[in-house]
Structures are given as C-alpha cells and as structure tokens.
Amino acid sequence: MKTRFACLKLSGWLLSTTLVATLLSSCNKDDDKDMTDKTISGVVTTNTNFSMLATAVQKAGLTATLNGNGPFTVFAPNNDAFIASGVTNATISGLPASTLENILLYHTLAMNVMASAVPPGPNAVVEAMNGDKLYVTRNSSGVYINGVKVVQADIAAKNGTIHTIERVLMPPMGNLVETAVMDTSFTYLVAAVLRASEGSTNVAQVLSGSEPFTVFAPTNQAFRNAGFATIASIQSANSNTLAGILTYHVLSGRVFSSDLTNGAMPATLNGATVTIGVSTGATVKGMGNSSASNVIKANIVADNGVVHVIDQVLMPSMN
C-alpha cells in the first residue's frame, strides 16, 4: 500500500547523514529574496507551458498541498513532456483522482533541492512524497531523475523549487516480472520467462528478487521476428536455451538511459557482452545480431530495477 501524504514524514536522502547535511545546507534562508511571490501551485497554474500539469494537479486535489508552506521540490513535466509520454488531456480526464495523486506525488520531494545540490550519483536515492524511490544524477550533461533529463532547472517559487523535465515519471508497479506481466506488449516475454524457469535457471525468481537489474525487454513483435511465431512455440522451446537468451538481456544494477555510454560493452547475466550505442538514440547489439536493437521506450522503473523496451531479441551468438 502506498503511504498517504498525510502520514508522510520528511525522509531526506537515503544515502548518508553527510549527504543529508549537504542537501539541507543548500536550502539557505537568505535565498528567499530570489524566490517569486507565487507558490508552486501558483507558478504551475499561471504558466501556459504547464497547463496539462495544472489540470492534473487540480483533479488530483493537490492544489492546496502545493500551496502549502513546504518546502517542496517538484520535477514538473511540461505540456511537451506529457505529449512525449503519450499522455493527453483525455488521458488525464479518464484517470481516477487517486491515481493522479500517486503519480504527481511521485514527482515531488518534501524538501527544497536546487540543481547544484543534486549529487553526482550515479542514481542517488531519494524518497518521493508517495513513498516510492526516485533516482537522481548530476553529470556533465545535466541533471537527471530516473534517467529523464531536467530541461529547465531552479524555477523559484515561494515554497520551493520547480525543475522542468522532458517526460512524465511513472511510479513502479512491482518487481521486474510483475511489471512485464501488467504490460500486454510483453506477453511473449512473460511466456519465455515462465518457460525458461522450468529449466536449470529460475529466471522468474532471479528477476523477482531484491537485487536490482536492468532488462532490455523485447516486444511481442520482436519475438515473432526472431522466429517465435506464437506463444505456443515459446512454450515448446528448450527451457535452458531460452534461459540463456533471456539472461543475455539482463545487466546487473540499475542502468538508466542517462547511464549508457557509446561503445560500452557491459557483461550480461549469461556472461557474454552486448554493445551499447547512443549516437542516434539508444541502441543495444547482441553478438549474434546483424544489426543493433533500438530502445523504443526507456526508463520504466520497477521496484528492483529498470526496463528498456527494445525491438529485437538479442542473440548471444550466431549459433
């Protein structure tokens, strides 16, 4: 169960007391003169670039909260971010208020954090106001949250700070396996995980554990293109062969798109390497693939890792 806002306590950064002190020291009271006379709600409702966010805040019943004393930090998707995430005004209208509340509180910290106070990470952990974890990084390319870039930082408000981001953040819906089960574009992947788990490697158990992993997740069409015409063909495949293929799609640790570097060759769970590309969008190439797979959707956060959707099945060898 998600912790309700009324029961939340300021948790601070979940790294060390030293980091907490560093962050809190950035909240200098002498900076009040630089803040506007508007609250975060006021800034959002009067900025036309945040009109979709303003609609969501109002429907979620969070206007009064973000008018409060705070301090708050809001990672705010602008209209372009909503559209890029596939969220329309009709989508917002159709969501229950409680769902919107959970999503918006996932974008909100119960403290004032300027961009310069974000630790270099990578992926330092902070608790959002809905009780879930967020992962922040500051590097030479900018500030990122869950791998999503901050496109405008340090918009001052009377009760905190707004950072504009380029995508909507979605709270985790469970572990990596549960996340795949809830997405109909992964029915072939789920079938493959279940079949593979009948062999010597329990892939489902591995991906349901507490250790964080990064999964490059092929779509249903990617499996069809790889020769698995139906789910039945997956269910009749050799379980150990499937396990070798699936573990080739998994990296240890939580690797967001902002952590990928061009030409990197990280080792996968099956011991072989893949090749990363970031020159023209994120790609990943298996040793047995003639071309790289495109990351068509990045940074889906799970309780125990992150998922990047890809359009090809990665093959560890040509055999």
BELLINQUI-V638450 format. One record per run of one state. SS is the DSSP state (@ for helix, = for strand, . for the rest). FROM is the first residue (numbers start at 0). LEN is the number of residues. If there is no record, write none. Layout:
# BELLINQUI-V638450
ss = <SS | SS>
from = <FROM | FROM>
len = <LEN | LEN>
This chain:
# BELLINQUI-V638450
ss = <. | @ | . | = | . | @ | . | @ | . | @ | . | @ | . | @ | . | = | . | @ | . | @ | . | @ | . | = | . | @ | . | = | . | = | . | = | . | = | . | = | . | @ | . | @ | . | @ | . | = | . | @ | . | @ | . | @ | . | = | . | @ | . | = | . | = | . | = | . | = | . | = | . | = | .>
from = <0 | 4 | 7 | 12 | 13 | 16 | 25 | 28 | 34 | 39 | 46 | 47 | 60 | 62 | 66 | 71 | 77 | 78 | 84 | 88 | 94 | 96 | 105 | 107 | 109 | 114 | 117 | 123 | 127 | 132 | 139 | 141 | 145 | 147 | 157 | 159 | 165 | 175 | 181 | 183 | 196 | 202 | 207 | 212 | 218 | 219 | 225 | 230 | 235 | 238 | 247 | 249 | 252 | 256 | 259 | 266 | 267 | 272 | 273 | 274 | 277 | 282 | 285 | 292 | 302 | 304 | 310>
len = <4 | 3 | 5 | 1 | 3 | 9 | 3 | 6 | 5 | 7 | 1 | 13 | 2 | 4 | 5 | 6 | 1 | 6 | 4 | 6 | 2 | 9 | 2 | 2 | 5 | 3 | 6 | 4 | 5 | 7 | 2 | 4 | 2 | 10 | 2 | 6 | 10 | 6 | 2 | 13 | 6 | 5 | 5 | 6 | 1 | 6 | 5 | 5 | 3 | 9 | 2 | 3 | 4 | 3 | 7 | 1 | 5 | 1 | 1 | 3 | 5 | 3 | 7 | 10 | 2 | 6 | 9>
